[in-house]
Amino acid sequence: MRPFTTHTGRAVPLDRPDVDTDQIVAASALRRIERSGFGRYLFADWRKDPSFVMNDPRFEGATILLSGPNFGCGSSREHAVWALEEAGFRSLIAPSFADIFRSNCTKVGLLPVELPGESVDALMDAVRAEPGTELTVDLVAKVVTGGGLEAPFDIDGFTRSRLLEGLDDIGITLAHEAEIEAFERARPARLPSLPA
């Protein structure tokens, strides 16, 4: 996965609480077995409304999504995260995220940032007032800046490290390849093993 250190980009204000994964990507779009191709289904039902914020050309190309609390609730489908990533988002900022959704984000390099509700509201206000406003999400310094705001955020050390290094679950395992090979060489031959 692509490492995440610092990202600067425009944001889109999706001022809704409890956005669930079925709203992010409807179940009817889950017929693919690949991880790609879900970006076009992102918020498909809501996009039918011409006034939906992501239909506003002023926010086209946004790479940071601002939202209300409990973003990503509902089912644990990874497809929602894949759709956001494929649509070009690098970071999501909200007062809170559903636990499984947050974990799924970090496994593909999408950074979920939890900020106090008043900070998220201030960012949304700034972006609505000036849609070209750029925000910077700095994982190294653990701070979001832009729109007249500087807001620190917390993230656990393990998740921060894997994002900074661009390590998905397979990458984390392969970082220990030498130790794994040494262990396998030292295993008694009488124990079951996988063919090479």
N, C-alpha and C positions, 0 to 999 in steps of 0.2 A: 504494500500500500504506500501511497505517497506520504512522506513525512509532513507533519504540521509543526511549523515553528511560529511564524507570524503571517497573518493574512490581512490585507487591506482591500476593502471592496465596498460596493454600494449595498444597501440593505433594503428589504421589503418589509413593511409592517403588517403582519397578519394578526390583528388585534382580536384574537378569539381565545377563550379558555378551553381546556379539555379537547383539543384537536386529536382525534383518535386515528389509529393507523388505517382504519377503513375509509376515513375521509382523505387521508394522504394518498392511499392507493386502494381503490375498491376491490373487493374480492373477485369481481368479474374480470379483472385484469391479471389474475394470478394463474394464467394458463401456460406460461412460459417456464421452461426448466432452466434456462440460462439466467445469469445474474444481470444481464444487460437488457435494455429495451423497455425499462419501466419509467423512464423520465417523461415520456409522452403521456403517461397516465396520472401524473402528479396532480392532485386536486381536480381530477377530471370532472366530477359532478359539480363542484363549486365554480369551475371555469365556465360552465354554461350560463352563468349570471354575468352579463357584460360589466356590472359594477364591481365584480370581485377584484380585490386589490392586485392580484397577479395578472390580471388582464390589462392593467393600467400601463401604457407604454413608458411612463416615467420611471417605472421600476424594472423594466426589462433588463436582463443581464445581471440582476442582483445576485450576489454570492453569499450574503448573510441574511438569514431569516430571523426576524424578531417575532415573538409570539407570546401569548398569554400562558398562564400556569397549566401544568399537567400535560404538556405537549407530548404526543406519542403514546397516549394511553390506549387501552383496548387490547386487541390481540397482539401477539409478539412477532408478527410477520416482519421478516428482514426486508421484504420488498419495499416497504415504506422508506427505509433508509437508503436502499439502492436507488429508488426514484429521486430522492432529494439529491444524492450524490451525482447521479447522471444529469440532473437538471442544472448542475453547476454550483450547488451550494457547498461551501467549505466549513461554515460554522452556523450553529443555531443558538439563539440567545433567548432565554425564557426564565421566568421565576422558578420553574421546576419542570422536570421531565419524568416520564414513567421509567422505572428502573431498567426493564429489559430493553426498551427503546434506547435509552442512554448507552447501555452496554453495546447494543448493536451498532450504534453510531461510531463508537471508538474503535470497533473492529474493522472499519473500512476507511478510517482516517477523517471522519466528519466530527468536528469538535462541538459538543454540546456545552454551552456555558450557562451556568445558573447565576443570575444576578437578582438582587432584591426587586420586587415589583415596581417600586418607584423609579429605580434606575432604568428598567426596561421601558416603563412609560415615558421617561425623559428621552430615551433614544428614539422611541416611536414618534414622539412629538417633533423631535429635530428632523427626522427623516420625512415626516409628512410635510413639514414646513419647507423643507428644501430636499426634494427627492434625490438630488445628486450627491448628497452628503455621504462621505466615505467614513467607514468605521475601521478601526484596526483592532484585531483580536491577536494579542501577543501571548502565546503559550509559554514562552521563555520567561517573561516577566509576570505572567498571570494577571493581565490587565486588559480591559477593553477601553479604547479611547475614541473620541469623535463626538460630534454634535455638542461640544461644550462639556462633555462628561469624561471623567477618568474613573473607571470602576474596577477595582481588583476582584478577582474571583478565585475560588478554591477548586482544586482538583487533586485526587489522590496521586501519590508519587508514581505508582506502577503505571497507571493509565497515562499520565503525563509523559513518562519515559518512553512508553511504546509508541505514542503519537509523535514525539520528537524524533524518534529513530525510524519511524515508518514501519513498525513491526506488527503484522497481523499475527494470528495464532500460529500459523505455520512458520512464519519468520521467527517467532519466539522459540519454537521448538528447534529450528535449524541453527539458531545461535548456540545450541548445545550439542551440535552434531558430533564434535570430537569426543565429548564425554559419553554420548550414546553409543558411538562406535566402540569406544574402549570397554564399556560395560558389556556390549554384545560379544566382543572378543573374549572377555573373561568368563562368560557364562559357561557352565558345564555343557558339554555336547549332548548329554542325555536329556536336557530340557527342550521343550518344543521351540521352534523358531520359524520365522518366515523365510521363504526362499529369497535369495539375493537377486 
